Amino acid sequence: MKGLSSLERVILECVGACPMTYEDILRQTGLQENVCFNLLQALLIKGLLRSQAGQYRIADISPVMMEELNGPEARKAESLELIEAVLEQESDKVFKIMKIALDPRDEKIFLAMLSNLDSFLKDAHRKAQASVAVKNRRVVFWGVGEVERLLKQIMIGG
């Protein structure tokens, strides 16, 4: 089993530590009924979810399987899927990419600002995760790369 799709991950994130009914999962994720049902069945077959008394819960997952599901390749695939979805979004799209020149001082300031942003986002998520439905959460991403290295990576194909 390789990584999971973003849709499967949303369901697992939704179920998290608390068992949930099918209706709760529908409400939390905003998925269409048939899509949600099919994803739940796939997660049951993969052994990642268990169903008991009308509720779904995360199954006991071995460390080896966890590594396969959350390893670098799986995270990269999920990130690419989400970034592509943001780029194809028709409304409420906020996306900027810039090639900028930074002197060493400004680069240090910028990296410190990213660190502050990271701390803020983690804290905001921690405070709101219990009260904000998965479907109403936001996807935020950022990255920094040196143009020369990125171009070389593009040329070698990975």
N, C-alpha and C positions, 0 to 999 in steps of 0.2 A: 504494500500500500504506500503510495507516495503521499504528498501533501494533500491538503483539503482545499476545496474551492472557498472563495470568500463567503458564499451563501451557507455552506456547511459550518464554517467558523462562526458565523453570526448566530446560528442556532446553538452551537456549543457555548458560546459566550453568554447567550441568553439564559440557557439552562444553568450554567455555572454551578454553584454550590447548592442551589435550592431546586428541589424537584418541581416541575411545572407540567400543567396539563397542555393538551394540544391547543386549546383556546387561548391560554396564557401566552404560549409561544407565538401564535398568530398575532395577538395583540401587541406583544413586545417587538416583533420583527417587522410587521407590516407586509409580510410575504403573502402572495396569493395562496388560497387553500390548497390547490393541487400541487403547487411548487413546494410548499411547506411539508405536506404529507409525503411527497416523494423524497425530499431531503431527509426527513425523519426516518423513513424506511431504509435509506442508504446508510445512515449513521448507525442504525440498529444492526444492519447486515455487517458493517465494518467492525462491529463490536465496541463502538465508542459511546453509544447510549444504551440504556436499559429502560424497559417499560414495565411498570408495576402499578397495579391498581389505578390505571388511567393517568399515571404521571410518568414523565420522562426524567431521567437523571443520568448524569455522567457515569459511565462504567469505570471500573478500575482499569487503568491503562498502564501497561508496563513501561519502564524507563526507555527501553529500546524503541517502542512504538511512539512514545512522546518525542523522542529525538527525531524520528522520521517525520512526524507531523509538524514539529516546530523547528526543525533544523534550518540551516541557512538557505538551502534550495527552496524549501517550502515557504519560508518568509519572503524570499525574493519573488516567487511566483504570486503570492498574495499581494505584495506591494505593487507589482506590475499590473495586476488585475484591477486594483483599486485606483491607481494613478490613471490607467486607461479610462476607467469609468468617469473619473473627475474630468478628464479632458473631453470626453464625449457628451458630458452633461449639457443640456440645452439651457436651463435656467439656473439662477443663483450660483453660477460658476465664479469662483474666485481663484484665479491661477495666474501667477506671474513667474516668468523665468527671465533672468538677466545675465548677460556676460558683463562683468564689472571689473575695474582695476582697483585693487586694494593695496595700499602700502602696508608694511608689516604692522604698524601701529593700529591702523584701521581694521586690519584682519583680526588682531587680538581683541579689539572692542567688539567686532561682529561675532566672534566665537563666544565671547562672554555673554552677549545678548542672546545667542542661541541657547546657551546653557541656562540662562534665566527663563527663557521661553519654555524649555524642556521641564524645568522645575515647576513653573506655573501650570503647565498642562497636566502634569502628573498629579499635582495637588487638586486642581479643579476636577479632574476625573474621579479621584478618590472621594471627594466630597459629594459629587453628584451622581455617581454610578448607581446608587440604590434607587434614586428617584427619577432618573431619565431613562425612558425606554430605549432599547438598543436601536430601534428604527429612527430615533430622534437625535442620536449622537452624531458627532462630526468626524470626518476623516481629515487629518492635518498631516502634511508631510513637508519636509525640507531636506536639502542636501547641498553640499558644496563640493565642487570638483575643480581641479586645475584643467584649463582648456587643453593643454598639450596631452595630458594623461587621458582625458576623455576621448580625444581624437584618436589616439593610439588604440584605445580600447575598442572604439567603433571600427577601426580598420581591421583589427584581428578578430572581430566578431564576438566579443564577450568580455 
